[in-house]
Amino acid sequence: MRTAGLISGERTPGLITQPEALQSQDQAIREFAQSLEPNYLIFDMRNVEPGMGFSWSRYGHKNSESKRFGEERIFAYSRPEAKRGFFARLFGK
């Protein structure tokens, strides 16, 4: 499992995607991933330094759903679907 990841150029401790988490050796991570859709990012905050964290509203509070794995310090939130660009919408591509 990765101990750090990058999203939008920020250091994000414990970041793992749902498909990666399904292959994890960590039973808790794997169990949590099985309950999530593939568009979720999982944050394992069990072994981070005090003061480290992640943004709950990276995609906006209306565009993302947050979840926690029981009482564990393992969290996840969904990434919104990518929007089609202006020209793709205009020309139907």
C-alpha positions as CSV (number, residue, x, y, z in Angstrom):
1,M,0.0,0.0,0.0
2,R,1.2,3.5,-0.7
3,T,1.9,5.8,2.2
4,A,1.5,9.0,0.2
5,G,-0.1,10.1,-3.0
6,L,-0.5,13.2,-5.1
7,I,-3.7,14.9,-6.1
8,S,-3.6,18.4,-7.7
9,G,0.0,18.7,-6.6
10,E,-0.6,18.3,-2.9
11,R,1.0,15.7,-0.7
12,T,-1.8,13.5,0.6
13,P,-0.9,10.9,3.3
14,G,-2.4,7.4,3.0
15,L,-4.1,8.0,-0.4
16,I,-5.1,4.9,-2.4
17,T,-7.7,4.4,-5.1
18,Q,-10.5,2.0,-4.7
19,P,-9.2,-0.4,-7.4
20,E,-5.7,-0.4,-5.7
21,A,-7.3,-0.9,-2.3
22,L,-9.1,-4.1,-3.5
23,Q,-5.6,-5.6,-4.0
24,S,-4.3,-4.4,-0.6
25,Q,-2.7,-6.9,1.9
26,D,-4.5,-4.9,4.7
27,Q,-7.8,-6.6,5.5
28,A,-9.5,-3.4,6.7
29,I,-8.6,-1.5,3.6
30,R,-9.7,-4.3,1.3
31,E,-13.0,-4.7,3.2
32,F,-13.7,-1.0,3.0
33,A,-12.9,-0.9,-0.7
34,Q,-15.3,-3.8,-1.4
35,S,-18.1,-1.5,-0.2
36,L,-17.2,1.4,-2.4
37,E,-17.6,2.3,-6.1
38,P,-14.5,2.5,-8.3
39,N,-14.6,6.4,-8.3
40,Y,-13.7,6.6,-4.6
41,L,-10.4,7.7,-3.1
42,I,-9.5,6.1,0.2
43,F,-7.4,7.8,2.9
44,D,-5.7,5.6,5.5
45,M,-5.1,7.9,8.4
46,R,-4.2,5.3,11.0
47,N,-0.4,5.9,10.8
48,V,0.0,9.5,9.9
49,E,1.9,12.2,11.9
50,P,-0.2,14.6,14.0
51,G,-1.4,17.5,12.0
52,M,-1.6,15.6,8.7
53,G,-4.9,15.2,7.0
54,F,-6.9,15.6,3.8
55,S,-9.5,18.0,2.4
56,W,-13.0,16.9,3.0
57,S,-14.4,19.2,0.3
58,R,-11.8,18.9,-2.5
59,Y,-14.5,18.6,-5.1
60,G,-17.1,20.7,-3.2
61,H,-19.5,19.5,-0.5
62,K,-22.3,19.1,-3.1
63,N,-20.2,17.1,-5.6
64,S,-18.8,14.4,-3.3
65,E,-19.9,11.8,-0.8
66,S,-17.7,11.0,2.3
67,K,-17.6,7.7,4.2
68,R,-15.8,6.3,7.1
69,F,-14.9,2.6,7.8
70,G,-16.6,2.0,11.1
71,E,-14.5,3.4,14.0
72,E,-11.2,3.1,12.0
73,R,-9.4,6.2,10.9
74,I,-10.0,5.1,7.3
75,F,-12.0,7.5,5.1
76,A,-13.2,7.7,1.5
77,Y,-14.8,10.2,-0.7
78,S,-16.1,10.0,-4.3
79,R,-14.7,11.8,-7.2
80,P,-17.3,13.5,-9.4
81,E,-17.6,12.2,-13.0
82,A,-15.5,14.2,-15.4
83,K,-17.5,16.8,-17.3
84,R,-17.3,16.9,-21.1
85,G,-15.5,20.0,-22.5
86,F,-17.3,22.8,-24.2
87,F,-16.4,21.7,-27.7
88,A,-17.3,18.1,-27.0
89,R,-20.7,19.2,-25.9
90,L,-21.1,21.6,-28.8
91,F,-20.1,19.1,-31.5
92,G,-21.4,16.0,-29.8
93,K,-18.1,14.2,-29.3
